Amino acid sequence: MEEKLTKLMLRINEEFQKRGYEIKDDLQELLETNEMIAEELSKTKFKKIEFFDIKEEDSVGFTLEDLQVSFYLEYGEDEEGPWYEATAEIVSF
């Protein structure tokens, strides 16, 4: 991943952390596996990214000009302790 995109990913993750979500690994995986999202983000300035948080749905995400990325989180606990699973949903306008 190029340096600019890595820095942007870390800033986006900070916004998610402010909202109580820890999904850095899931965000990184999305950018490494989805070239379209990585390309759109690399062309976007941070201040143009709109963030949202829907507590009732356990989701957090961001919107670019013509693209929305949502992460839906499912929480649980087992014998190893608490866990979560994030599912990304991408919507193009």
SELUMKE-279609 format. One record per atom (N, C-alpha, C, O): residue in three letters; x, y, z. Coordinates in Angstrom, 2 decimals, decimal comma. Layout:
ATOM resn       u       v       w
ATOM  ALA       X       Y       Z
...
***
This chain:
ATOM resn       u       v       w
ATOM  MET    0,85   -1,17    0,00
ATOM  MET    0,00    0,00    0,00
ATOM  MET    0,90    1,23    0,00
ATOM  MET    1,86    1,30    0,76
ATOM  GLU    0,59    2,20   -0,84
ATOM  GLU    1,41    3,40   -0,92
ATOM  GLU    1,31    4,22    0,37
ATOM  GLU    0,33    4,12    1,11
ATOM  GLU    2,33    5,02    0,61
ATOM  GLU    2,44    5,76    1,87
ATOM  GLU    1,27    6,72    2,10
ATOM  GLU    0,75    6,80    3,21
ATOM  LYS    0,85    7,44    1,05
ATOM  LYS   -0,26    8,39    1,19
ATOM  LYS   -1,53    7,67    1,61
ATOM  LYS   -2,25    8,14    2,49
ATOM  LEU   -1,80    6,53    0,99
ATOM  LEU   -2,99    5,76    1,32
ATOM  LEU   -2,91    5,20    2,73
ATOM  LEU   -3,91    5,15    3,44
ATOM  THR   -1,73    4,77    3,14
ATOM  THR   -1,55    4,26    4,51
ATOM  THR   -1,83    5,35    5,53
ATOM  THR   -2,52    5,11    6,52
ATOM  LYS   -1,31    6,56    5,30
ATOM  LYS   -1,56    7,67    6,22
ATOM  LYS   -3,04    8,01    6,29
ATOM  LYS   -3,58    8,27    7,37
ATOM  LEU   -3,70    8,01    5,15
ATOM  LEU   -5,13    8,30    5,10
ATOM  LEU   -5,91    7,22    5,83
ATOM  LEU   -6,86    7,52    6,56
ATOM  MET   -5,53    5,96    5,65
ATOM  MET   -6,19    4,87    6,34
ATOM  MET   -6,07    5,03    7,86
ATOM  MET   -7,03    4,79    8,59
ATOM  LEU   -4,90    5,44    8,33
ATOM  LEU   -4,69    5,63    9,77
ATOM  LEU   -5,55    6,78   10,30
ATOM  LEU   -6,08    6,70   11,41
ATOM  ARG   -5,68    7,84    9,52
ATOM  ARG   -6,53    8,97    9,93
ATOM  ARG   -8,00    8,56    9,97
ATOM  ARG   -8,74    8,95   10,87
ATOM  ILE   -8,42    7,78    8,98
ATOM  ILE   -9,79    7,28    8,97
ATOM  ILE  -10,02    6,40   10,20
ATOM  ILE  -11,05    6,50   10,85
ATOM  ASN   -9,07    5,54   10,50
ATOM  ASN   -9,18    4,67   11,68
ATOM  ASN   -9,29    5,49   12,96
ATOM  ASN  -10,04    5,12   13,86
ATOM  GLU   -8,55    6,59   13,06
ATOM  GLU   -8,66    7,47   14,23
ATOM  GLU  -10,08    7,99   14,39
ATOM  GLU  -10,59    8,07   15,50
ATOM  GLU  -10,72    8,36   13,27
ATOM  GLU  -12,11    8,81   13,32
ATOM  GLU  -13,02    7,71   13,83
ATOM  GLU  -13,93    7,97   14,63
ATOM  PHE  -12,79    6,48   13,38
ATOM  PHE  -13,59    5,36   13,85
ATOM  PHE  -13,35    5,11   15,34
ATOM  PHE  -14,29    4,81   16,07
ATOM  GLN  -12,11    5,23   15,79
ATOM  GLN  -11,79    5,04   17,20
ATOM  GLN  -12,49    6,09   18,07
ATOM  GLN  -12,94    5,78   19,17
ATOM  LYS  -12,57    7,31   17,59
ATOM  LYS  -13,29    8,37   18,32
ATOM  LYS  -14,75    7,99   18,53
ATOM  LYS  -15,38    8,42   19,50
ATOM  ARG  -15,28    7,20   17,63
ATOM  ARG  -16,68    6,78   17,70
ATOM  ARG  -16,83    5,44   18,43
ATOM  ARG  -17,94    4,92   18,55
ATOM  GLY  -15,71    4,90   18,93
ATOM  GLY  -15,75    3,67   19,72
ATOM  GLY  -15,58    2,39   18,94
ATOM  GLY  -15,88    1,31   19,45
ATOM  TYR  -15,10    2,47   17,70
ATOM  TYR  -14,92    1,29   16,87
ATOM  TYR  -13,45    1,04   16,60
ATOM  TYR  -12,69    1,98   16,34
ATOM  GLU  -13,04   -0,21   16,65
ATOM  GLU  -11,66   -0,59   16,36
ATOM  GLU  -11,68   -1,54   15,16
ATOM  GLU  -11,81   -2,75   15,32
ATOM  ILE  -11,55   -0,97   13,95
ATOM  ILE  -11,63   -1,80   12,75
ATOM  ILE  -10,46   -1,55   11,80
ATOM  ILE  -10,61   -1,68   10,58
ATOM  LYS   -9,33   -1,19   12,34
ATOM  LYS   -8,15   -0,91   11,50
ATOM  LYS   -7,82   -2,08   10,59
ATOM  LYS   -7,59   -1,88    9,39
ATOM  ASP   -7,79   -3,28   11,13
ATOM  ASP   -7,43   -4,46   10,32
ATOM  ASP   -8,44   -4,68    9,19
ATOM  ASP   -8,07   -5,05    8,08
ATOM  ASP   -9,71   -4,46    9,50
ATOM  ASP  -10,76   -4,65    8,49
ATOM  ASP  -10,67   -3,57    7,41
ATOM  ASP  -10,87   -3,86    6,23
ATOM  LEU  -10,38   -2,36    7,81
ATOM  LEU  -10,20   -1,27    6,85
ATOM  LEU   -9,00   -1,53    5,96
ATOM  LEU   -9,07   -1,34    4,75
ATOM  GLN   -7,90   -1,96    6,55
ATOM  GLN   -6,70   -2,28    5,79
ATOM  GLN   -6,97   -3,41    4,80
ATOM  GLN   -6,54   -3,35    3,65
ATOM  GLU   -7,66   -4,44    5,25
ATOM  GLU   -7,98   -5,56    4,36
ATOM  GLU   -8,85   -5,09    3,19
ATOM  GLU   -8,65   -5,52    2,05
ATOM  LEU   -9,82   -4,22    3,47
ATOM  LEU  -10,67   -3,69    2,41
ATOM  LEU   -9,84   -2,96    1,36
ATOM  LEU  -10,04   -3,16    0,16
ATOM  LEU   -8,92   -2,11    1,81
ATOM  LEU   -8,11   -1,34    0,87
ATOM  LEU   -7,13   -2,21    0,09
ATOM  LEU   -6,80   -1,89   -1,05
ATOM  GLU   -6,68   -3,29    0,69
ATOM  GLU   -5,75   -4,19   -0,01
ATOM  GLU   -6,47   -5,10   -1,00
ATOM  GLU   -5,87   -5,55   -1,97
ATOM  THR   -7,74   -5,37   -0,77
ATOM  THR   -8,46   -6,31   -1,64
ATOM  THR   -9,42   -5,63   -2,61
ATOM  THR   -9,87   -6,25   -3,57
ATOM  ASN   -9,73   -4,36   -2,38
ATOM  ASN  -10,66   -3,66   -3,25
ATOM  ASN   -9,95   -2,46   -3,88
ATOM  ASN   -9,85   -1,39   -3,28
ATOM  GLU   -9,47   -2,65   -5,08
ATOM  GLU   -8,69   -1,63   -5,77
ATOM  GLU   -9,49   -0,36   -6,01
ATOM  GLU   -8,93    0,74   -5,96
ATOM  MET  -10,78   -0,49   -6,28
ATOM  MET  -11,62    0,68   -6,54
ATOM  MET  -11,67    1,61   -5,32
ATOM  MET  -11,53    2,83   -5,46
ATOM  ILE  -11,87    1,05   -4,15
ATOM  ILE  -11,93    1,85   -2,92
ATOM  ILE  -10,58    2,50   -2,66
ATOM  ILE  -10,51    3,69   -2,35
ATOM  ALA   -9,51    1,74   -2,79
ATOM  ALA   -8,16    2,27   -2,57
ATOM  ALA   -7,88    3,42   -3,53
ATOM  ALA   -7,33    4,44   -3,14
ATOM  GLU   -8,26    3,26   -4,78
ATOM  GLU   -8,03    4,30   -5,78
ATOM  GLU   -8,84    5,56   -5,49
ATOM  GLU   -8,32    6,67   -5,58
ATOM  GLU  -10,10    5,38   -5,14
ATOM  GLU  -10,95    6,54   -4,81
ATOM  GLU  -10,41    7,28   -3,59
ATOM  GLU  -10,38    8,51   -3,58
ATOM  LEU   -9,99    6,54   -2,57
ATOM  LEU   -9,45    7,19   -1,38
ATOM  LEU   -8,14    7,91   -1,67
ATOM  LEU   -7,90    8,99   -1,14
ATOM  SER   -7,30    7,33   -2,49
ATOM  SER   -6,01    7,96   -2,78
ATOM  SER   -6,18    9,26   -3,55
ATOM  SER   -5,28   10,10   -3,57
ATOM  LYS   -7,35    9,44   -4,21
ATOM  LYS   -7,62   10,67   -4,94
ATOM  LYS   -8,36   11,71   -4,10
ATOM  LYS   -8,64   12,81   -4,57
ATOM  THR   -8,68   11,37   -2,85
ATOM  THR   -9,53   12,21   -2,01
ATOM  THR   -8,73   12,84   -0,88
ATOM  THR   -7,89   12,19   -0,26
ATOM  LYS   -9,02   14,10   -0,61
ATOM  LYS   -8,42   14,76    0,55
ATOM  LYS   -9,23   14,40    1,78
ATOM  LYS  -10,45   14,23    1,71
ATOM  PHE   -8,54   14,27    2,92
ATOM  PHE   -9,19   13,83    4,15
ATOM  PHE  -10,39   14,70    4,51
ATOM  PHE  -11,42   14,18    4,93
ATOM  LYS  -10,26   16,01    4,35
ATOM  LYS  -11,34   16,91    4,77
ATOM  LYS  -12,60   16,75    3,91
ATOM  LYS  -13,66   17,26    4,28
ATOM  LYS  -12,50   16,06    2,79
ATOM  LYS  -13,67   15,83    1,93
ATOM  LYS  -14,40   14,54    2,28
ATOM  LYS  -15,46   14,25    1,72
ATOM  ILE  -13,84   13,76    3,20
ATOM  ILE  -14,47   12,51    3,62
ATOM  ILE  -15,48   12,82    4,71
ATOM  ILE  -15,16   13,48    5,70
ATOM  GLU  -16,71   12,35    4,53
ATOM  GLU  -17,76   12,51    5,54
ATOM  GLU  -17,92   11,20    6,29
ATOM  GLU  -18,08   10,14    5,68
ATOM  PHE  -17,87   11,28    7,61
ATOM  PHE  -17,98   10,09    8,45
ATOM  PHE  -19,37    9,99    9,05
ATOM  PHE  -20,03   11,01    9,28
ATOM  PHE  -19,81    8,78    9,30
ATOM  PHE  -21,09    8,59    9,97
ATOM  PHE  -20,98    7,42   10,93
ATOM  PHE  -20,09    6,57   10,83
ATOM  ASP  -21,91    7,39   11,86
ATOM  ASP  -21,93    6,40   12,93
ATOM  ASP  -23,40    6,13   13,25
ATOM  ASP  -24,12    7,05   13,63
ATOM  ILE  -23,84    4,90   13,09
ATOM  ILE  -25,22    4,54   13,40
ATOM  ILE  -25,18    3,52   14,53
ATOM  ILE  -25,08    2,31   14,28
ATOM  LYS  -25,27    4,01   15,75
ATOM  LYS  -25,14    3,14   16,93
ATOM  LYS  -26,18    2,03   16,96
ATOM  LYS  -25,87    0,91   17,35
ATOM  GLU  -27,43    2,34   16,55
ATOM  GLU  -28,49    1,34   16,59
ATOM  GLU  -28,17    0,14   15,71
ATOM  GLU  -28,63   -0,97   15,98
ATOM  GLU  -27,39    0,35   14,66
ATOM  GLU  -27,04   -0,73   13,73
ATOM  GLU  -25,62   -1,24   13,94
ATOM  GLU  -25,16   -2,11   13,20
ATOM  ASP  -24,92   -0,71   14,95
ATOM  ASP  -23,51   -1,04   15,17
ATOM  ASP  -22,73   -0,89   13,87
ATOM  ASP  -22,02   -1,79   13,44
ATOM  SER  -22,88    0,28   13,25
ATOM  SER  -22,15    0,51   12,01
ATOM  SER  -21,49    1,88   12,03
ATOM  SER  -21,94    2,82   12,68
ATOM  VAL  -20,41    1,94   11,28
ATOM  VAL  -19,65    3,17   11,12
ATOM  VAL  -19,15    3,15    9,68
ATOM  VAL  -18,96    2,09    9,09
ATOM  GLY  -18,93    4,33    9,13
ATOM  GLY  -18,45    4,34    7,76
ATOM  GLY  -18,10    5,74    7,30
ATOM  GLY  -18,05    6,69    8,08
ATOM  PHE  -17,87    5,84    6,00
ATOM  PHE  -17,53    7,12    5,41
ATOM  PHE  -18,11    7,22    4,01
ATOM  PHE  -18,38    6,22    3,34
ATOM  THR  -18,28    8,48    3,59
ATOM  THR  -18,82    8,75    2,27
ATOM  THR  -17,85    9,63    1,52
ATOM  THR  -17,36   10,63    2,05
ATOM  LEU  -17,59    9,26    0,28
ATOM  LEU  -16,83   10,08   -0,64
ATOM  LEU  -17,86   10,70   -1,59
ATOM  LEU  -19,06   10,55   -1,37
ATOM  GLU  -17,43   11,36   -2,62
ATOM  GLU  -18,37   12,02   -3,52
ATOM  GLU  -19,45   11,08   -4,04
ATOM  GLU  -20,63   11,40   -3,94
ATOM  ASP  -19,08    9,94   -4,58
ATOM  ASP  -20,05    9,03   -5,18
ATOM  ASP  -19,94    7,61   -4,66
ATOM  ASP  -20,28    6,65   -5,36
ATOM  LEU  -19,47    7,48   -3,42
ATOM  LEU  -19,21    6,17   -2,87
ATOM  LEU  -19,42    6,19   -1,36
ATOM  LEU  -19,01    7,14   -0,69
ATOM  GLN  -20,06    5,16   -0,84
ATOM  GLN  -20,24    5,04    0,61
ATOM  GLN  -19,74    3,68    1,06
ATOM  GLN  -20,06    2,66    0,46
ATOM  VAL  -18,95    3,67    2,13
ATOM  VAL  -18,44    2,43    2,70
ATOM  VAL  -18,95    2,35    4,14
ATOM  VAL  -18,68    3,23    4,95
ATOM  SER  -19,66    1,29    4,44
ATOM  SER  -20,19    1,05    5,78
ATOM  SER  -19,57   -0,23    6,33
ATOM  SER  -19,40   -1,21    5,61
ATOM  PHE  -19,25   -0,20    7,61
ATOM  PHE  -18,79   -1,40    8,31
ATOM  PHE  -19,84   -1,73    9,37
ATOM  PHE  -20,11   -0,93   10,27
ATOM  TYR  -20,42   -2,92    9,25
ATOM  TYR  -21,38   -3,40   10,23
ATOM  TYR  -20,66   -4,37   11,15
ATOM  TYR  -20,00   -5,30   10,69
ATOM  LEU  -20,80   -4,14   12,45
ATOM  LEU  -20,07   -4,95   13,41
ATOM  LEU  -21,00   -5,82   14,23
ATOM  LEU  -22,06   -5,39   14,68
ATOM  GLU  -20,58   -7,07   14,39
ATOM  GLU  -21,29   -8,03   15,22
ATOM  GLU  -20,35   -8,40   16,36
ATOM  GLU  -19,20   -8,79   16,14
ATOM  TYR  -20,85   -8,28   17,59
ATOM  TYR  -20,03   -8,55   18,77
ATOM  TYR  -20,45   -9,86   19,42
ATOM  TYR  -21,61  -10,27   19,33
ATOM  GLY  -19,50  -10,50   20,06
ATOM  GLY  -19,79  -11,72   20,78
ATOM  GLY  -18,70  -12,01   21,79
ATOM  GLY  -17,74  -11,26   21,92
ATOM  GLU  -18,87  -13,10   22,47
ATOM  GLU  -17,86  -13,52   23,45
ATOM  GLU  -17,87  -15,04   23,49
ATOM  GLU  -18,91  -15,68   23,43
ATOM  ASP  -16,66  -15,59   23,60
ATOM  ASP  -16,54  -17,03   23,74
ATOM  ASP  -15,51  -17,32   24,82
ATOM  ASP  -15,14  -16,43   25,59
ATOM  GLU  -15,05  -18,57   24,89
ATOM  GLU  -14,12  -18,94   25,96
ATOM  GLU  -12,78  -18,19   25,87
ATOM  GLU  -12,06  -18,11   26,86
ATOM  GLU  -12,46  -17,65   24,70
ATOM  GLU  -11,22  -16,88   24,54
ATOM  GLU  -11,41  -15,40   24,85
ATOM  GLU  -10,44  -14,65   24,92
ATOM  GLY  -12,64  -14,98   25,04
ATOM  GLY  -12,92  -13,59   25,37
ATOM  GLY  -13,79  -12,91   24,32
ATOM  GLY  -14,32  -13,56   23,42
ATOM  PRO  -13,93  -11,59   24,45
ATOM  PRO  -14,78  -10,86   23,50
ATOM  PRO  -14,19  -10,84   22,10
ATOM  PRO  -12,97  -10,87   21,93
ATOM  TRP  -15,06  -10,80   21,11
ATOM  TRP  -14,64  -10,73   19,71
ATOM  TRP  -15,63   -9,88   18,94
ATOM  TRP  -16,71   -9,56   19,44
ATOM  TYR  -15,26   -9,52   17,74
ATOM  TYR  -16,18   -8,84   16,83
ATOM  TYR  -15,88   -9,27   15,40
ATOM  TYR  -14,78   -9,74   15,09
ATOM  GLU  -16,85   -9,11   14,56
ATOM  GLU  -16,69   -9,39   13,14
ATOM  GLU  -17,26   -8,20   12,39
ATOM  GLU  -18,39   -7,79   12,64
ATOM  ALA  -16,47   -7,65   11,47
ATOM  ALA  -16,91   -6,50   10,68
ATOM  ALA  -17,21   -6,95    9,26
ATOM  ALA  -16,45   -7,71    8,66
ATOM  THR  -18,32   -6,47    8,74
ATOM  THR  -18,70   -6,74    7,36
ATOM  THR  -18,80   -5,41    6,64
ATOM  THR  -19,55   -4,52    7,06
ATOM  ALA  -18,06   -5,26    5,56
ATOM  ALA  -18,08   -4,01    4,80
ATOM  ALA  -19,16   -4,08    3,72
ATOM  ALA  -19,38   -5,11    3,08
ATOM  GLU  -19,84   -2,95    3,55
ATOM  GLU  -20,82   -2,82    2,49
ATOM  GLU  -20,47   -1,57    1,69
ATOM  GLU  -20,26   -0,51    2,28
ATOM  ILE  -20,40   -1,69    0,38
ATOM  ILE  -20,00   -0,58   -0,48
ATOM  ILE  -21,18   -0,22   -1,38
ATOM  ILE  -21,77   -1,08   -2,03
ATOM  VAL  -21,50    1,07   -1,41
ATOM  VAL  -22,60    1,55   -2,24
ATOM  VAL  -22,05    2,64   -3,14
ATOM  VAL  -21,44    3,61   -2,67
ATOM  SER  -22,27    2,49   -4,44
ATOM  SER  -21,89    3,53   -5,41
ATOM  SER  -23,14    4,30   -5,79
ATOM  SER  -24,20    3,72   -6,01
ATOM  PHE  -23,01    5,61   -5,87
ATOM  PHE  -24,15    6,46   -6,24
ATOM  PHE  -24,11    6,75   -7,73
ATOM  PHE  -24,98    7,45   -8,25
***
